[in-house]
Amino acid sequence: MQNDSGRRKFLKSFLSVGAAIPFLSSPPPYMAKNPIRKKGKQSLILTSRGKGGNWGEKVLTNGWQAYEKTGDMMDGVIGGANVVELDPTDMSVGYGGLPNEDGVVQLDSSVMHGPTYNAGAVGALEHIKTASKIARLVMERSDHVMLVGEGALDFALAHGFKKENLLTEEARVRWLQWKENLSDSDDWFPRKDGDYKREIRQTGTINVLGIDENGDIFGVTTTSGLSYKIPGRVGDSPIIGAGLYVDNDVGACGATGRGEAVMKICGSFLVVENMRRGMSPKEAIENACKRIVDHNHGKVNFNDQFTALNKDGECYRGQIRGYGKGAGPEYSIATKDGVETLRGGSFLK
Ligand code: GLY
């Protein structure tokens, strides 16, 4: 094969610019008033997904049905997360997620159960599509909070889950493309007709938070993590207090985006503690975004988002950076009246 290094260098320099500036399409109109629970009676489910891919509606419709079926909001939030975990078209969560640098899909997830202040998590889980269900099993069927790698897989198999291939053909092709363009001094050559625009590394994740009619609070975060990560890398999603935190007396928060930055500030815990001290979800999230920006001396070339609700059912999603026109990230809320999508805010415009 002919060495194509000149072309590869050009593509790499183009990508290094493109990778820093994800493009947001123009925001949809502001759709609905942020729901506040009426005297502690209104159940609601909140997710970090919006209109893109119609995920907000799909997640919350399934989550709400699961909640109505059993009356257990833990089923509601996990039922919502399962929609994305099982759908191969979402390449940032569960089946179809982009793999690690070896081409292996490794999933992270955590769950929290407000009424019992209990938690469960899995990290670097392979071969099981629904990492959130295994995180729940860790919480409900073991005396531990977190299992990782082979131990997490063995635990899932012991509970009757079957090993499956999580790497879809589309994810394999994108991983190979990334690998072939990593270095000009290795022996991997890219296809001449490759679509090099797709090589932006991602940390897509989903948070689903719920509050039931008793005012009890539940949450789940699930992801395939940073694409092309070093094998064994675990992000914020399965770390209690980083990618997820629920305090039944106060509220809940989940994080998406660059997990390393969220972990370093105990991001979801910080947001919940801010709410405990009287901040609204919006103020609490802005404060956490500011903490990340400050700790990085104002130089933030990544993004993080927090999605939170308080005990009163006030919800918000905010992020560090507003790309494009500074628009905030979407989030969706389900109540008995249906699903609404809203747009939050950005700390840096
Ligand atoms: N927030 C997902 C990750 O960093 O893995």
Boltz pocket constraint, residues with backbone or C-beta under 6 A from the ligand:
constraints:
  - pocket:
      binder: B
      contacts: [[A, 203], [A, 204], [A, 205], [A, 223], [A, 224], [A, 225], [A, 226], [A, 234], [A, 235], [A, 236], [A, 237], [A, 255], [A, 256], [A, 257], [A, 258], [A, 259], [A, 260]]
      max_distance: 6.0
